[in-house]
Amino acid sequence: MKFITVLSASLLAVLLAGCVSDKQQKLEAEAKISKDEAQRVALAQTPNGSIKEGELEREKGRLVWSFDITTPRSPDTTEVQVDVQTGQVVSVTKETPEQEKQEKKAEAK
């Protein structure tokens, strides 16, 4: 019985990963600006920054490359969003570690 439960969970994980991948591919097909180009734009907003993570997402109806960027000697993360059509910066916001934790909780729901 335990084997069937583990097998079912594994199959579900594979199916969900395929759905996410398909969704991501569809979003990327809409983008005129590549992730690499958007990263260069985002890093220009945060001197000495390093990209912690980046993703393509729809934010307030607009498709953007969103990057979380860390900088030396700061516990905060700078989130930079770059429009996938124009390559222009849409927003730059600072998030404390506590704000990031809250955001991750909200996304998990």
Backbone bond lengths (Angstrom), bond angles and torsions (degrees), N, CA, C in turn:
res aa  C-N    CA-C-N  psi(-1)  N-CA   C-N-CA  omega(-1)  CA-C   N-CA-C  phi
1 M - - - 1.447 - - 1.527 111.10 -
2 K 1.330 116.06 -40.82 1.449 121.28 179.74 1.537 109.93 -61.59
3 F 1.340 116.54 -39.53 1.461 121.58 179.55 1.529 110.70 -60.58
4 I 1.316 117.86 -43.20 1.465 122.34 -179.44 1.527 110.09 -64.25
5 T 1.317 117.80 -40.24 1.459 121.64 178.40 1.525 110.90 -63.23
6 V 1.327 116.24 -44.93 1.471 120.89 179.37 1.526 109.89 -65.65
7 L 1.310 117.25 -43.16 1.460 121.40 178.93 1.520 111.10 -62.71
8 S 1.317 117.68 -43.24 1.470 121.81 178.75 1.519 111.04 -62.83
9 A 1.314 117.32 -43.23 1.467 121.48 178.91 1.521 110.30 -63.86
10 S 1.306 117.46 -40.09 1.471 121.51 179.33 1.526 111.24 -64.92
11 L 1.321 116.63 -44.02 1.464 120.44 178.90 1.522 110.95 -63.98
12 L 1.312 117.48 -40.47 1.456 121.29 178.09 1.529 110.33 -62.58
13 A 1.313 117.60 -42.13 1.471 121.46 179.53 1.532 110.43 -62.33
14 V 1.316 117.42 -41.77 1.466 121.38 179.10 1.526 110.59 -64.74
15 L 1.319 116.98 -43.92 1.463 120.64 179.42 1.527 111.49 -63.38
16 L 1.323 117.04 -42.88 1.461 120.37 179.05 1.520 111.15 -65.66
17 A 1.307 117.69 -38.91 1.468 120.99 178.22 1.522 109.78 -62.46
18 G 1.324 117.87 -39.19 1.463 121.55 178.07 1.516 111.76 -64.31
19 C 1.325 117.27 -39.54 1.470 121.13 178.32 1.515 111.18 -65.13
20 V 1.324 116.62 -43.32 1.467 120.80 179.14 1.517 109.24 -62.98
21 S 1.307 116.60 -42.83 1.460 120.99 -179.33 1.525 110.99 -62.71
22 D 1.334 117.28 -43.57 1.466 121.09 177.95 1.524 110.89 -62.63
23 K 1.323 116.17 -43.23 1.462 120.77 179.65 1.521 109.97 -62.56
24 Q 1.331 116.63 -43.87 1.460 121.36 -179.87 1.529 110.46 -63.51
25 Q 1.307 117.55 -40.86 1.473 121.03 179.03 1.521 110.97 -62.98
26 K 1.320 117.24 -40.46 1.465 120.61 178.67 1.521 111.03 -64.49
27 L 1.339 116.35 -41.56 1.465 119.71 177.74 1.527 110.69 -64.51
28 E 1.323 116.91 -43.47 1.463 120.82 -179.71 1.529 111.62 -62.73
29 A 1.332 116.93 -30.91 1.463 120.41 178.35 1.529 111.06 -65.80
30 E 1.335 117.45 -25.78 1.471 121.86 178.66 1.528 112.31 -80.01
31 A 1.320 116.97 -19.51 1.464 121.23 -173.03 1.527 112.10 -79.75
32 K 1.321 115.46 130.52 1.473 121.16 173.89 1.524 110.38 -92.19
33 I 1.326 115.94 -21.99 1.457 122.10 -179.69 1.529 108.18 -103.27
34 S 1.333 117.15 127.84 1.462 120.42 -179.80 1.526 110.48 -73.24
35 K 1.303 114.91 163.14 1.460 119.95 178.82 1.531 109.97 -61.70
36 D 1.330 117.37 -40.76 1.467 120.79 179.57 1.527 111.68 -61.66
37 E 1.330 116.40 -43.12 1.472 119.89 178.47 1.531 110.31 -63.34
38 A 1.322 115.71 -44.01 1.462 120.39 -179.44 1.525 110.99 -64.52
39 Q 1.326 117.43 -36.50 1.464 120.94 177.52 1.526 111.13 -61.73
40 R 1.322 117.02 -42.87 1.472 120.59 178.54 1.527 110.48 -60.70
41 V 1.328 116.32 -42.71 1.471 121.00 178.94 1.534 109.72 -63.38
42 A 1.332 116.52 -45.32 1.462 120.93 -177.98 1.528 111.41 -64.85
43 L 1.322 117.11 -43.53 1.466 120.12 -179.31 1.524 112.42 -66.04
44 A 1.325 117.35 -27.07 1.466 120.65 176.76 1.533 110.89 -65.17
45 Q 1.321 117.14 -21.12 1.471 121.81 179.58 1.525 112.70 -83.57
46 T 1.335 116.43 -14.99 1.457 120.93 -174.90 1.524 109.92 -133.98
47 P 1.329 117.84 85.85 1.469 120.97 -179.99 1.535 111.04 -53.86
48 N 1.315 115.72 137.22 1.473 123.77 -179.48 1.519 113.03 66.29
49 G 1.325 117.83 15.85 1.457 121.10 -178.04 1.520 113.09 -83.84
50 S 1.331 114.63 158.09 1.464 122.80 175.15 1.523 108.13 -129.49
51 I 1.311 115.99 135.99 1.464 119.53 -179.48 1.524 109.86 -76.33
52 K 1.324 114.20 122.46 1.460 122.12 178.48 1.525 109.53 -84.23
53 E 1.324 115.42 -44.57 1.471 120.91 175.99 1.522 109.32 -159.86
54 G 1.306 114.94 156.58 1.458 120.73 178.65 1.508 109.94 -146.50
55 E 1.324 114.66 146.63 1.461 118.65 -179.88 1.519 110.38 -153.27
56 L 1.292 114.05 159.27 1.456 122.04 175.04 1.516 106.63 -96.08
57 E 1.340 116.12 124.50 1.456 118.91 -177.47 1.518 111.15 -148.53
58 R 1.318 113.77 159.28 1.457 120.09 175.78 1.521 107.39 -96.59
59 E 1.322 115.71 117.41 1.463 122.07 -177.60 1.515 108.58 -121.08
60 K 1.336 116.09 116.93 1.466 122.20 -178.81 1.527 111.04 52.78
61 G 1.329 115.88 42.51 1.455 121.36 176.76 1.519 115.09 81.67
62 R 1.312 117.65 -3.14 1.468 121.89 -177.50 1.528 109.08 -112.29
63 L 1.327 116.27 135.34 1.455 121.16 178.66 1.527 108.92 -83.83
64 V 1.337 116.02 124.14 1.459 121.20 -176.56 1.528 110.70 -137.28
65 W 1.331 114.32 153.98 1.454 121.10 164.34 1.522 104.38 -86.75
66 S 1.308 117.76 125.33 1.463 122.43 -178.59 1.527 108.54 -115.81
67 F 1.333 115.93 127.03 1.463 120.88 -177.39 1.525 110.33 -124.71
68 D 1.332 115.82 134.82 1.452 122.27 171.30 1.520 106.06 -98.17
69 I 1.335 115.59 121.41 1.458 121.06 -173.82 1.529 109.29 -121.85
70 T 1.322 115.22 130.37 1.458 120.63 176.98 1.524 109.15 -103.17
71 T 1.321 115.44 153.04 1.459 120.93 177.43 1.527 109.04 -129.47
72 P 1.332 116.43 148.89 1.465 119.05 179.89 1.530 111.50 -58.80
73 R 1.300 115.19 147.06 1.472 123.20 176.13 1.530 113.94 62.81
74 S 1.329 117.44 22.33 1.465 119.84 175.77 1.525 109.27 -138.23
75 P 1.319 117.03 129.73 1.469 119.41 177.71 1.533 111.87 -77.62
76 D 1.332 116.72 -14.90 1.463 121.04 -176.85 1.529 111.51 -78.76
77 T 1.312 114.36 157.59 1.455 122.37 175.72 1.523 107.84 -114.52
78 T 1.323 115.68 137.03 1.461 120.29 176.04 1.519 107.65 -99.38
79 E 1.333 116.21 123.63 1.458 120.35 176.11 1.526 107.53 -99.05
80 V 1.326 115.46 122.58 1.460 121.37 179.00 1.521 107.74 -117.92
81 Q 1.337 115.64 128.72 1.464 120.99 177.98 1.518 108.60 -112.85
82 V 1.343 114.70 132.39 1.455 122.23 -177.54 1.525 108.73 -121.07
83 D 1.313 116.93 127.27 1.465 122.54 179.66 1.526 109.79 -62.96
84 V 1.329 116.68 130.43 1.472 120.66 -176.79 1.524 113.29 -75.29
85 Q 1.319 116.93 -15.81 1.464 120.51 -179.70 1.525 112.07 -90.68
86 T 1.332 116.62 -39.68 1.465 120.92 -172.59 1.522 114.41 -108.75
87 G 1.336 117.50 -21.83 1.454 121.20 -175.77 1.519 112.91 79.40
88 Q 1.327 117.03 8.38 1.468 120.64 179.65 1.526 110.30 -87.50
89 V 1.329 114.53 149.48 1.460 120.43 177.59 1.526 108.40 -70.93
90 V 1.311 115.71 126.99 1.459 122.14 179.95 1.525 109.78 -91.60
91 S 1.336 116.62 -41.99 1.460 119.76 179.30 1.520 110.59 -157.67
92 V 1.324 114.33 154.65 1.461 122.98 174.13 1.522 105.62 -135.61
93 T 1.328 116.36 117.57 1.460 120.11 179.83 1.524 109.91 -132.89
94 K 1.317 115.80 147.94 1.470 121.80 175.76 1.519 107.96 -100.01
95 E 1.332 114.82 138.46 1.460 120.37 178.07 1.520 109.00 -126.75
96 T 1.321 115.85 132.51 1.458 120.44 174.62 1.528 108.11 -76.55
97 P 1.335 117.49 162.97 1.472 119.09 176.28 1.530 112.12 -55.85
98 E 1.326 117.67 -36.62 1.467 120.93 178.86 1.534 111.13 -66.25
99 Q 1.332 117.31 -42.06 1.466 120.64 177.89 1.529 111.00 -63.17
100 E 1.329 116.61 -39.38 1.467 120.31 177.84 1.517 110.90 -63.48
101 K 1.324 116.18 -41.52 1.461 120.66 179.21 1.529 110.29 -61.84
102 Q 1.324 117.23 -43.22 1.462 121.82 178.42 1.524 111.20 -62.99
103 E 1.333 116.34 -41.42 1.468 121.04 179.56 1.520 111.15 -62.94
104 K 1.323 117.19 -42.37 1.477 121.68 178.72 1.527 110.39 -63.10
105 K 1.345 116.61 -39.83 1.468 120.22 177.55 1.519 110.63 -62.27
106 A 1.329 116.29 -44.67 1.468 120.79 -178.50 1.527 110.79 -64.05
107 E 1.328 117.68 -38.69 1.470 121.44 179.53 1.512 111.89 -67.81
108 A 1.331 117.27 -30.75 1.460 121.80 -178.21 1.517 112.64 -71.28
109 K 1.315 117.00 -20.37 1.481 120.17 -177.49 1.485 112.17 -75.02
